[in-house]
């Protein structure tokens, strides 16, 4: 249970830091399409689509195999992903 709380806190912190970086114009860490594709093919990563619901619903462009997660509910889903997987979040 402590591990799950720790992971939830860590994920929440990551989202806050990313949001802060974006808000202040800092560049968020990026991964190339090729690197993301390779990580997915090797089952080293999970792609999380964290676009707001209205943006996700309106979009015709979605990454095959991506998991949709509600960005405002990080504490509900952050702990369910394996620690040995790289999480690739996208919101564009």
C-alpha positions, 0 to 999 in steps of 0.5 A: 500500500505504501508503494502505491501511495508513493507512486501516486504521489510521484505521478501527481508530482510529475503532472504538476511539474509538467504543467508548471513547465508548460505554463511558464514556457519551458520545453517538456521532455520529448521523444521522437516518433521512432523512439516511441514506436520502438519502445511500444514494439518492444513492450517497454512503454505504455502510451497514455493519451491524457488529452481533456475529454472534449479534445479527445472526443473531437480528435480524428487522430489517436495513437493505436494502442494508447490508453486514454486516461483523464488528466484530472484524475492522476491519483486514480490511475497513476499506480496501476502501471508497472514500474518497469514500463516507460510511460509516454504521455501525450496531450496534443 
